[in-house]
Amino acid sequence: MDNVMKRTDFPQRLIVTGTDTDIGKTVISAVLVAGLSAVYWKPIQSGTDGQTDRHWVQSHTGLGEDHFPAETYLLQTPVSPHLAAAIEGTTIDPSRIIPPPLPPGKSPLIIEGAGGVMAPLNKTRFMIDLFSRLNAPVLVVAPSRVGMINHTLLTVEQLRRYHIPVFGVVMNGPRNEENRKAVEHYGRVPVLAQIPPLPEINPDALRHAFEDHFG
């Protein structure tokens, strides 16, 4: 059992970011959405590959359409948001990205970023600039493998430089107590959960993962 949390411990809005791309942000977002019956929003999607992250989370959590507001920017090309936008003849304007209103009785809002905190959005702005505008704490997802200490500490430090609250860290992958201790000691940030690879991903498995690791 990891740090025991209650539903009321989670803020009304929570941003999920990662130390890199393809490290499990969407799976961890799905665990939170299933466990909290939350609303999922990915404001910028670059690369659909036949299915957006929104559709993936919806299909694996089994929740209704009203839990999944549409993206502000939906880009087809599977590259960094700034490049995908340039290829497709548009420019990402963070001021256009406004959190959707929550349906009555539904919360929190889980906001998934694209890539890491320094993923460029346009010629002058980064994902972290969008996070500043969204005015919500950030949960950092990091793989449990070798190298995660450096990447996690850099991400946490950059968030603090922008005065963005860090809600905590989730380690995704095989349990690694030494890495957990190092992140908590050097980063002065709690590791809220260590979530091992899930043998299958469906609504029950996601809810059980939430109950087992968040309490």
Buried (B, 14 or more C-beta within 10 A) or exposed (E): EBEEBEEEEBBEBBBBBBBBEEBBBBBBBBBBBBBBBBBBBBBBBBBBEEEBBBEBBBBBBEBEEEBBBEBBBBBEBEBBBBEBBBEEEEEBEBEEBEBBEBEEEBBBBBBBBBBBBEBBBBEEBBBBBBBBEBEBBBBBBBBBBEEBBEBBBBBBEBBBEEEBEBBBBBBBBEEBEEBBEBBBEBBEBBBBBBBBEBEEBBBEBBBBBBEBBBB
